[in-house]
Amino acid sequence: MQETPSLNVVIVGGSIAGLMHGIMLSRLGHHVHILEQSTENFRHGQAAGIRAGPEAQKFLSEFDLHKHYPYAVDCPGMQFINKKSDYERFVKFPMKQTSWTMLYYRLRANFDGLVSKHCPAPLELASEAGNAKYDLGKRVLGLTEDGSQVQVQYRDVATEEIKTVQADLVIGADGSYSAIRRIFRPPSEREDRPYAGYLALRGGILESEISQATRDVLKNNFTVFKMPKNYILVYAIPGHDGSLEPGNRILNFVWYHNCPDDFEFQEVMTDISGQTHRSTLQPGMLRPEVWEQQVKFAQASFAAPFVELVEKTSQPFVAAVSDNICDRATFMNGKVILVGDALALFRPHVALSANQAAYDCLELQKVLKGEISMKQWERNVLGYAAKTRQLSVVVGTLSQYGGWKLVQSVLVYALLLLRQGILSLVRWLTRS
Ligand SMILES: Cc1cc2nc3c(=O)[nH]c(=O)nc-3n(C[C@H](O)[C@H](O)[C@H](O)COP(=O)(O)OP(=O)(O)OC[C@H]3O[C@@H](n4cnc5c(N)ncnc54)[C@H](O)[C@@H]3O)c2cc1C
């Protein structure tokens, strides 16, 4: 099996998926140019943790030069509590819980040596690595096929100038509203991110600001309280400066709340300036009177630890839950690929988005090492995306609806697994 010669790779989007791919490619000696529309190196998470699933852990153990510094809170499993805060069930399920910021700065340290509070002394990158350029304030607008290459058009956000760069491979890692995906699959308003009918309200409170009584109930576990049409969960993630010390960590909660696509949705998603949003409200944008109603609901219905978490949150982050998937992962004869959220968006229940980014990346490494073809890569990443997305729909439907909707989602999931199993078997039987 032969490795490919050095490629010039343009990655659109420099978040988790873009950086993972950038690190892997430059370590293989390819030249990587990340075009990121944000103008700031120092960015914030969305007040929500990120689980480092098995593939993300595998990625970090292979590529992280700073492995000796822990990046996540080790959480032993899930515990379910009732309204009186009594334990109902414990499921042993070890998880590594981190934050977007922790992961982003760790990846930046590994990609281009960015110094941050989270990674103050990045190790020197190997001299045999390819170029690694992280280019801020560059919004990609279009792609043109040019023989064996692709021309990438982007706007310099500061000067408004339109520029072009040539690439052998373009990686669309530009998130769930991917501009790259839209070039090939222009969406209708509804199709882009169809609303699942419920909201995720998120908040994060410094552990030291939470009472000892609540901390005693939560311990170090992923704790869940469930009631009809609502469930809320909490777990600890690294603190604002990346600290993993108890007390300095953040207790991160996500509250799933049914909110049909009508008057109530408009009420919640209309921000303090009167503008209505379709998918997210950043912290500080939710109208105080709306949050007051939510707090009252929590006080009347939730177990005490969750009441405290909600009461101590003044500026939640609100997201309308949705999911989607693109039918293809490669375009322009494999010169353009989609990865991470640009390829498929999962509902947050399964917490596998960073895992998908790592999976796509580790599979691409196999292509570049000549172990699998690009066609096989596409099959693998689409297969992973389809089954994980549907699993996220099943979990969301179980928690928010139940009944016939749940039966339907489980049937779709079972058929999908069956179809994937049959196709794998046929390929295995007909392999030459
Ligand atoms: C600032 C930020 C904070 C986040 N915080 C959290 C969190 O706390 N918890 C959580 O679960 N998830 C969070 N996410 C989402 C999370 O990163 C993803 O769900 C997942 O990790 C997969 O990441 P991704 O790289 O595929 O997509 P994303 O993380 O969405 O990254 C897409 C990147 O592409 C850039 N981009 C988009 N369009 C263009 C364009 N046309 N040209 C150039 N660049 C473009 C965006 O600015 C962004 O940096 C956050 C994302 C961002 C960008």
Ligand as a Chemical Component Dictionary entry (heavy atoms), coordinates in Angstrom:
data_LIG
# 
_chem_comp.id                   LIG 
_chem_comp.type                 NON-POLYMER 
_chem_comp.pdbx_formal_charge   0 
_chem_comp.three_letter_code    LIG 
# 
loop_
_chem_comp_atom.comp_id 
_chem_comp_atom.atom_id 
_chem_comp_atom.alt_atom_id 
_chem_comp_atom.type_symbol 
_chem_comp_atom.charge 
_chem_comp_atom.model_Cartn_x 
_chem_comp_atom.model_Cartn_y 
_chem_comp_atom.model_Cartn_z 
_chem_comp_atom.pdbx_ordinal 
LIG C1  C1  C 0 -17.377 28.587 18.861 1  
LIG C2  C2  C 0 -18.044 27.228 18.992 2  
LIG C3  C3  C 0 -18.411 26.759 20.253 3  
LIG C4  C4  C 0 -19.027 25.514 20.398 4  
LIG N1  N1  N 0 -19.348 25.077 21.657 5  
LIG C5  C5  C 0 -19.898 23.855 21.808 6  
LIG C6  C6  C 0 -20.196 23.340 23.095 7  
LIG O1  O1  O 0 -19.964 23.996 24.115 8  
LIG N2  N2  N 0 -20.758 22.091 23.188 9  
LIG C7  C7  C 0 -21.039 21.344 22.076 10 
LIG O2  O2  O 0 -21.539 20.223 22.201 11 
LIG N3  N3  N 0 -20.755 21.805 20.847 12 
LIG C8  C8  C 0 -20.204 23.027 20.682 13 
LIG N4  N4  N 0 -19.926 23.483 19.419 14 
LIG C9  C9  C 0 -20.267 22.615 18.260 15 
LIG C10 C10 C 0 -19.256 21.471 18.133 16 
LIG O3  O3  O 0 -17.975 21.979 17.865 17 
LIG C11 C11 C 0 -19.689 20.521 17.043 18 
LIG O4  O4  O 0 -20.985 20.024 17.309 19 
LIG C12 C12 C 0 -18.806 19.274 16.865 20 
LIG O5  O5  O 0 -17.703 19.248 17.697 21 
LIG C13 C13 C 0 -18.325 19.133 15.417 22 
LIG O6  O6  O 0 -17.609 20.267 15.067 23 
LIG P1  P1  P 0 -17.405 20.763 13.595 24 
LIG O7  O7  O 0 -15.995 21.232 13.543 25 
LIG O8  O8  O 0 -17.867 19.761 12.606 26 
LIG O9  O9  O 0 -18.423 21.997 13.446 27 
LIG P2  P2  P 0 -18.454 23.380 14.211 28 
LIG O10 O10 O 0 -17.929 23.259 15.571 29 
LIG O11 O11 O 0 -19.807 23.949 14.037 30 
LIG O12 O12 O 0 -17.398 24.292 13.405 31 
LIG C14 C14 C 0 -17.601 24.855 12.144 32 
LIG C15 C15 C 0 -16.530 25.920 11.943 33 
LIG O13 O13 O 0 -16.594 26.376 10.603 34 
LIG C16 C16 C 0 -16.557 27.794 10.581 35 
LIG N5  N5  N 0 -17.245 28.197 9.349  36 
LIG C17 C17 C 0 -18.567 28.058 9.056  37 
LIG N6  N6  N 0 -18.824 28.509 7.813  38 
LIG C18 C18 C 0 -17.635 28.937 7.306  39 
LIG C19 C19 C 0 -17.250 29.498 6.052  40 
LIG N7  N7  N 0 -18.125 29.705 5.064  41 
LIG N8  N8  N 0 -15.938 29.825 5.874  42 
LIG C20 C20 C 0 -15.026 29.620 6.855  43 
LIG N9  N9  N 0 -15.350 29.094 8.064  44 
LIG C21 C21 C 0 -16.630 28.750 8.275  45 
LIG C22 C22 C 0 -17.251 28.192 11.882 46 
LIG O14 O14 O 0 -16.912 29.497 12.286 47 
LIG C23 C23 C 0 -16.723 27.133 12.838 48 
LIG O15 O15 O 0 -15.502 27.496 13.407 49 
LIG C24 C24 C 0 -19.305 24.727 19.236 50 
LIG C25 C25 C 0 -18.934 25.197 17.972 51 
LIG C26 C26 C 0 -18.314 26.424 17.835 52 
LIG C27 C27 C 0 -17.909 26.912 16.445 53 
# 
loop_
_chem_comp_bond.comp_id 
_chem_comp_bond.atom_id_1 
_chem_comp_bond.atom_id_2 
_chem_comp_bond.value_order 
_chem_comp_bond.pdbx_ordinal 
LIG C1  C2  SING 1  
LIG C2  C3  SING 2  
LIG C2  C26 DOUB 3  
LIG C3  C4  DOUB 4  
LIG C4  N1  SING 5  
LIG C4  C24 SING 6  
LIG N1  C5  DOUB 7  
LIG C5  C6  SING 8  
LIG C5  C8  SING 9  
LIG C6  O1  DOUB 10 
LIG C6  N2  SING 11 
LIG N2  C7  SING 12 
LIG C7  O2  DOUB 13 
LIG C7  N3  SING 14 
LIG N3  C8  DOUB 15 
LIG C8  N4  SING 16 
LIG N4  C9  SING 17 
LIG N4  C24 SING 18 
LIG C9  C10 SING 19 
LIG C10 O3  SING 20 
LIG C10 C11 SING 21 
LIG C11 O4  SING 22 
LIG C11 C12 SING 23 
LIG C12 O5  SING 24 
LIG C12 C13 SING 25 
LIG C13 O6  SING 26 
LIG O6  P1  SING 27 
LIG P1  O7  DOUB 28 
LIG P1  O8  SING 29 
LIG P1  O9  SING 30 
LIG O9  P2  SING 31 
LIG P2  O10 DOUB 32 
LIG P2  O11 SING 33 
LIG P2  O12 SING 34 
LIG O12 C14 SING 35 
LIG C14 C15 SING 36 
LIG C15 O13 SING 37 
LIG C15 C23 SING 38 
LIG O13 C16 SING 39 
LIG C16 N5  SING 40 
LIG C16 C22 SING 41 
LIG N5  C17 SING 42 
LIG N5  C21 SING 43 
LIG C17 N6  DOUB 44 
LIG N6  C18 SING 45 
LIG C18 C19 SING 46 
LIG C18 C21 DOUB 47 
LIG C19 N7  SING 48 
LIG C19 N8  DOUB 49 
LIG N8  C20 SING 50 
LIG C20 N9  DOUB 51 
LIG N9  C21 SING 52 
LIG C22 O14 SING 53 
LIG C22 C23 SING 54 
LIG C23 O15 SING 55 
LIG C24 C25 DOUB 56 
LIG C25 C26 SING 57 
LIG C26 C27 SING 58 
# 
